[in-house]
Structures are given as structure tokens and as C-alpha cells.
Amino acid sequence: MLAETICSAVSAAGLGIAAVTAYRKRFLTAARIAAYSLVPIGLVLTGTVEWLSGIAFKPGVWLGFGLLGVAWVLFATTRAVERRGGGTRKERRAAARAAREGAVEPAASAPSLGAGTGSAAPARQNAGKRSSGAPDEDFSDIEAILKKHGI
């Protein structure tokens, strides 16, 4: 009952302000003020104010809102953990098994020679020297990065 009285008083005050504004020849502003001032009395007449005041003072309703909030937090947390963790438990186990088995390291190929690099004999000798030590050197950095990330 108190909420309805307050809303009616707010609407009456707003309509009074709109009348004064219209008297000052600001009709567009007066129309806006009148529209805003009719909203509270409209809410009272539709029963919305009574419904809201009934909800606001019931502890069961607040408990329901609290439970909805907890559910939302749980959903958000599980989504964040799933994105960060790399998927489901089965996917993580499969990735761990694949890492334990070890992937076969591809052999490094000799670099291709351009048209104007010179004779083929020195290039083959250099390629032989590179291929013997190159795979260890080339992949050591990559292995360190992968081990750092647990892959």
C-alpha cells in the first residue's frame, strides 16, 4: 500500500513539473517529463509494483536468486577450467600416452641448392657434414620448447 502511494505521488509531481515546463513553452521536454511521470502510476495499475514488493520481502525468493547465482558461477568456472586444461579427462590421458610413447623425429633433409651456388662436389661434402650434426642441433631448440610446455 505504501509503494502505491509513493508511486502515485511521484507521478503527480512529475505531471506538475511537466505542466510548468509546458507553460515555459518547452513542449517537447514537457511531453517527455509527462511520459516519464506516467510510468510509476502505470506500474501500480498493472500490479507490477505489488508483485515486485511481494518478491523483495520473501526470503525464499532471495534463496532462489542466490542458488541461481551459485549455478552461474559453477558453469563459468567449469568452462574456464575446461578451456585452460585442454579438454576432457579422456583427451588429456590420450595426449599423455602419446607423449610417453614418443613421436618419431623426422630426419633433416639437405638444403636445396640454388642455380648459382657453384660446383656440386663441395655442396655435397657440406651437406654430408650438416646432415650428420644438423638434426640434433636443429631439433634441440624445438625439443626444449616442447618439454617446457609439457608436450
N, C-alpha and C positions, 0 to 999 in steps of 0.2 A: 504494500500500500504506500509506503514511504517512497519507493522508487518511482511509482507512477506519479506521485505529487511533484517530485523533483523534476521529472521529465516534462510535465505539463508547465511548470514554472519556467524551465529553460526555453521551451517553445514560445511561451507568451513573451518572455524577454526578447527573444530573437525576432519575433514579429514586430515588437515595439521598435527595436533598432532598425529593422527594415523599413518601417514607416518613416522614421526620422531621416534615413538615408534617401528615401524617395522624395521627401519634402525638399531635400537639398539638390534635387534634380540629377541624382546619380541612380538612374533607374536600373541599369544593368547590375550594379553592385547590390541594390536593394532586392532585386529578384533572386540573386544568389544567396543573400542572407536569409531571405524568406524560405528558400528551398532547404537550406541547412537547418533552419529552426523548425521546420515541419517534420524532420526525421525523428526526433525523440518522441513526439506525440504519436507518430505513425507506428513506432515500435511498441508503444504502450497499447495502442488499439489492436494490434495484431497478436498480442500476447507474448511477444518475444522477450520483453523485459521480465515478465513473471517467470518465464521458462529459464532465463539466464540466472535470475536470483535464486530460483529453486536449485539449479545446478551448483551455484557458487557456495552454497551453505550446506551441502551434503558431503560428509566425509567419504562415503563410498564412491562418489564421483571422482574425488581427488585421488583416491586409491587407484581407480581405473586409469586416470591420466598418468599417474606415477608408473604403473605397470606398462603402459604403452611406451613411456619414455625409456624404461629399462629394456624393453624388447628392441626398440630402435637402436639403443647403444650396443646391444649384443649383435644385432645384424651388422652394424657398421664396423664393429671390432673384428668380427669373423671375416668380413670381406677384406679388410685391410691386412689381416694376418695371411689370408689365402693368397692375396696378390704378392705379398712380400716373401712368403715361404715357398713359392714355386708350385702351387697346385695341391692336389690331394695327397694323402699318405702313400697311396699306390704309386703315383707318379714320382714322388721323392725316393721311394725304395727302388724303383726301376732305374732311376738316374744314378743312385748309389751303386747298384750292381754293375751297371755299365762302366762306371768309373773304376771299380775294383778289378774288373776283367781287363781293363786297359785297352785303349784303342790302338790300332796299328798305325805307326807313324809312317807317312808317305815318304818315299825316297826323294831326295832333291835331284832335280834334273839339271843337266849342264845348261848354262845360259845360252840362248841362241845368239849366233854371230851375225853381225850386220854385214852389208855388202862391202864396205870399205875398211875392214879391220885388219887386213894384212894376210899373211900366209896361214894355212890351216894347221901346220905342224906345231907352232908354238901355242896356238889356241887349244889344241888337243892336250898338250902337256899341262897347260894351266888348268884346263877343265878337269883333268885327272887329279891334279893336286887339290882343287877345290872340292871335288866330289868326295874325296876321302875324309876331309875335315869339315866340310860345309854343313852336312845335316846336323851335326852336333852343335855347331856354332849358331846356325840359323834357328834351330828349334829350342835352344836353351832359354832364350828370352820368352818365347811363347809358352814353354813348359812352366817357367816361373810365374807368368801371369795366370795361367790356368790353375796352378797349385794354390796361388794366392786366393783365388776365388772359389776354391774347393771343387774344381771340375776335373 
